[in-house]
C-alpha cells in the first residue's frame, strides 16, 4: 500500500501498490511511502517519516519523473524493434569502418569471411525499406547519438537531484529540494 504524507506530517491519502500516483498535482510537495499491506492507516493520522525514508521516497519520485519524460519518446517504437538497436548500432559501426560489408555475402566464395553476412539486421531492414545500407548505417549512428544525449541529460538531472537529497539533514530539507526533470533540446531520435 502507498500512503501520501503531507508537509505537516499527516496522511493525506492511501493508494494500492499498483496505482501510478507520481506527478499527481494535489500531491506536490508530499512524500509517497510504501507500507506493508494491512497497515493501520487513517487519513489525517500523524505519520513519522525518517530521513532515510524521505530520501528514498524522493529518489523514487525522481525515477518516476524520468520515466514520465522518456517513456513517450520510447513508446514510439515497439519493444521488439528496440531490442535490435544494439545489433543495428554494432553493424552500422562495422559497415562504416569497412564499406565492403555492404556487398552481399557470397555462399560460393573461397573466402569464409565473404560467405558470412556481417550486417544481417541492417540488410534485413533495408531489404524492406529499400534504403541504401550505408545511408541507413549513418542514420542509425545519428539516432543513437541523439538518444544517448537525451537519456544522458535526463540521467544527469536525476543524479544532481539525488546528490542534493543526500546533502539534506532533515525531512523538511528533503521536501524543499525542487524536482524538475525535462527533455533537453537535442532533437528527436
DOROBA-900815 format. One line per 10 residues: their letters; for each residue x, y, z of C-alpha. Coordinates in steps of 0.1 Angstrom, whole numbers, plus 5000, padded with zeros to 4 digits. Layout:
REM DOROBA-900815
A) X Y Z ~ ...
***
This chain:
REM DOROBA-900815
XXXXXXXXXX) 5000 5000 5000 ~ 5012 5035 4993 ~ 5005 5064 5016 ~ 5008 5101 5009 ~ 5023 5122 5037 ~ 5017 5160 5035 ~ 5043 5185 5046 ~ 5025 5187 5080 ~ 5033 5150 5086 ~ 4997 5139 5083
XXXXXXXXXX) 4985 5111 5060 ~ 4967 5128 5031 ~ 4957 5097 5011 ~ 4962 5060 5006 ~ 4965 5040 4973 ~ 4971 5005 4962 ~ 5006 4995 4952 ~ 4997 4992 4915 ~ 4984 5028 4913 ~ 5007 5052 4895
XXXXXXXXXX) 5004 5084 4916 ~ 5037 5102 4908 ~ 5031 5136 4894 ~ 4995 5139 4908 ~ 4991 5177 4911 ~ 4975 5175 4945 ~ 5005 5156 4959 ~ 5031 5182 4950 ~ 5054 5186 4980 ~ 5042 5154 4996
XXXXXXXXXX) 5060 5121 5002 ~ 5048 5089 4988 ~ 5058 5059 5010 ~ 5052 5023 5006 ~ 5040 5005 5038 ~ 5030 4968 5043 ~ 4995 4959 5032 ~ 4972 4958 5061 ~ 4990 4986 5080 ~ 4966 5006 5102
XXXXXXXXXX) 4965 5039 5083 ~ 4938 5066 5085 ~ 4935 5099 5066 ~ 4947 5127 5089 ~ 4968 5104 5110 ~ 5002 5117 5120 ~ 5030 5097 5104 ~ 5066 5098 5114 ~ 5090 5098 5085 ~ 5127 5091 5089
XXXXXXXXXX) 5153 5110 5068 ~ 5162 5077 5051 ~ 5126 5070 5041 ~ 5121 5106 5029 ~ 5151 5104 5007 ~ 5141 5070 4993 ~ 5106 5084 4985 ~ 5120 5114 4967 ~ 5145 5092 4948 ~ 5116 5071 4936
XXXXXXXXXX) 5098 5103 4927 ~ 5127 5113 4905 ~ 5129 5079 4888 ~ 5092 5082 4880 ~ 5097 5118 4867 ~ 5124 5105 4844 ~ 5101 5077 4831 ~ 5074 5103 4826 ~ 5095 5123 4802 ~ 5113 5095 4784
XXXXXXXXXX) 5085 5069 4780 ~ 5066 5090 4754 ~ 5097 5090 4732 ~ 5105 5053 4737 ~ 5068 5044 4731 ~ 5071 5055 4695 ~ 5089 5022 4689 ~ 5077 4987 4695 ~ 5097 4968 4722 ~ 5108 4941 4697
XXXXXXXXXX) 5123 4968 4674 ~ 5142 4984 4703 ~ 5157 4951 4711 ~ 5175 4953 4677 ~ 5191 4987 4684 ~ 5223 4974 4699 ~ 5227 4950 4669 ~ 5219 4977 4644 ~ 5245 5000 4661 ~ 5272 4973 4661
XXXXXXXXXX) 5265 4965 4624 ~ 5264 5002 4615 ~ 5298 5008 4631 ~ 5313 4978 4614 ~ 5298 4988 4580 ~ 5311 5024 4583 ~ 5346 5010 4593 ~ 5346 4986 4564 ~ 5323 4996 4535 ~ 5329 4963 4517
XXXXXXXXXX) 5305 4947 4542 ~ 5277 4963 4521 ~ 5285 4937 4495 ~ 5260 4908 4497 ~ 5275 4876 4511 ~ 5286 4850 4486 ~ 5280 4815 4497 ~ 5303 4801 4470 ~ 5333 4823 4479 ~ 5366 4806 4488
XXXXXXXXXX) 5370 4833 4515 ~ 5350 4823 4546 ~ 5345 4860 4556 ~ 5328 4867 4523 ~ 5303 4839 4529 ~ 5290 4855 4561 ~ 5266 4884 4562 ~ 5281 4907 4588 ~ 5252 4931 4587 ~ 5221 4908 4587
XXXXXXXXXX) 5199 4932 4608 ~ 5207 4962 4586 ~ 5204 4942 4554 ~ 5170 4927 4566 ~ 5156 4961 4574 ~ 5169 4978 4542 ~ 5156 4949 4520 ~ 5122 4961 4530 ~ 5127 4998 4532 ~ 5148 4999 4500
XXXXXXXXXX) 5173 5023 4517 ~ 5210 5022 4509 ~ 5227 5002 4537 ~ 5254 5029 4541 ~ 5229 5057 4545 ~ 5209 5035 4569 ~ 5240 5030 4589 ~ 5246 5067 4591 ~ 5210 5072 4603 ~ 5215 5045 4630
XXXXXXXXXX) 5245 5063 4644 ~ 5228 5097 4643 ~ 5197 5082 4661 ~ 5220 5066 4687 ~ 5238 5098 4693 ~ 5206 5117 4698 ~ 5190 5091 4721 ~ 5222 5089 4741 ~ 5223 5127 4745 ~ 5186 5128 4756
XXXXXXXXXX) 5189 5099 4781 ~ 5223 5111 4795 ~ 5209 5146 4801 ~ 5178 5132 4819 ~ 5200 5108 4839 ~ 5223 5137 4849 ~ 5193 5158 4861 ~ 5182 5129 4883 ~ 5217 5124 4897 ~ 5220 5161 4906
XXXXXXXXXX) 5187 5159 4924 ~ 5197 5127 4943 ~ 5230 5144 4953 ~ 5211 5173 4967 ~ 5188 5150 4986 ~ 5219 5132 5001 ~ 5231 5165 5014 ~ 5199 5171 5034 ~ 5199 5167 5072 ~ 5161 5169 5078
XXXXXXXXXX) 5129 5156 5063 ~ 5119 5193 5057 ~ 5151 5198 5038 ~ 5143 5168 5016 ~ 5108 5181 5009 ~ 5123 5215 5000 ~ 5145 5202 4971 ~ 5127 5211 4939 ~ 5123 5183 4913 ~ 5121 5193 4876
XXXXXXXXX) 5130 5167 4851 ~ 5127 5178 4815 ~ 5138 5168 4780 ~ 5169 5186 4766 ~ 5166 5203 4733 ~ 5187 5180 4711 ~ 5161 5168 4686 ~ 5141 5135 4684 ~ 5156 5101 4679
***
